[in-house]
Amino acid sequence: MMNEFNLKSPRISVIIPAYNSGKTINETIQSVLNQTFTNFELIIINDGSQDSTLDIVSQINDARIKIFSYLNAGGNVSRNRGLKHAVGEFVSFLDADDLWTPDKLQVQLQALQKNTDAKVAYSWTDYIDEHGVIFLSGTHITANGDVYEKLLVNNFLENGSNPLIHREALIELGGFDESLEAAQDWDMWLRLAAKYFFVAVPTVQILYRVSANSLSSNLVRQEKCCLQVFQRAYKARCITNQNILHLSFTNLYKYLTCKALQKPYNRQKGMAAARFLWKYFINDASRLKRTNFTIKLLFKIAMIIILPTNISTRFLASIKTMNQEA
């Protein structure tokens, strides 16, 4: 173990907002309790859960766990509530269905100790399904120092369960923006990057769970909030470089298109994907070099819109299998 647990002065505060997370919360908590770094407090904000979340958490016997229950107010409010309870020098947030590798806190803390100019350490992410199986690699981007423009072009931290942050920096910025319904983590990372240096840990340490009912599946809301974040971020640094602007929009609409084309398929998501693909196309300066990619997406969109859901699902699955076997 890297450190013995000190009940009076935890070095790190881990904050888990939990709302109706009974199916995953135990596994998520265990991924924290199994950390090689042990001198932490685990703050669980029960955000008005109506399922078994509170019962499951209450049965876990570990002195580092602190449970606080509130009426339902959403993820941003819950993170800020957790931040008010936190006493650690460093803070890391973890969604109630995501997982960490056992060395996540240890290696990120070491990175910050070796890079004293940095206030944020982040790692790479891979994506798991509802059964905990990895099905997609993240962007795996390594960026150090002033990462503001790179982060504006691409949210390479990818989720809210990633970084380890100096608590004083979060407090100085006032925590998460409670008015945003989505993209709140990206907004927070950008505000941190506007003032502080980042340091990368170039290894996968976050396993982000994707499900049909996740917050990020509401694509219209996500688009609206991302555009709000864009507007603020460009004003914050007075960025006038049109290439950065177009790259930002290109990556946003590429992400939204691919997100809309994930299972479960339905005509409404197909129509949204078509709109996102068009916006991706008009913003992408390299569109003529990526015609094969665009054609593949158009074909998939057409199948989802034209065919009944059960038929399009089977048809696209058979094509995927054929391509894998080829």
Secondary structure as UniProt FT lines:
FT   TURN            7..8
FT   STRAND          12..18
FT   TURN            22..24
FT   HELIX           25..33
FT   STRAND          40..47
FT   HELIX           53..58
FT   TURN            63..64
FT   STRAND          65..70
FT   HELIX           75..85
FT   STRAND          90..93
FT   TURN            96..97
FT   STRAND          99..100
FT   TURN            102..103
FT   HELIX           104..114
FT   TURN            116..117
FT   STRAND          118..128
FT   TURN            130..131
FT   STRAND          134..137
FT   HELIX           148..153
FT   TURN            156..157
FT   TURN            160..161
FT   STRAND          164..166
FT   HELIX           167..172
FT   TURN            173..174
FT   TURN            178..179
FT   HELIX           184..193
FT   TURN            194..195
FT   STRAND          197..209
FT   TURN            212..213
FT   HELIX           215..217
FT   HELIX           219..237
FT   HELIX           242..260
FT   HELIX           267..283
FT   TURN            285..286
FT   HELIX           287..290
FT   HELIX           291..306
FT   HELIX           309..325
//
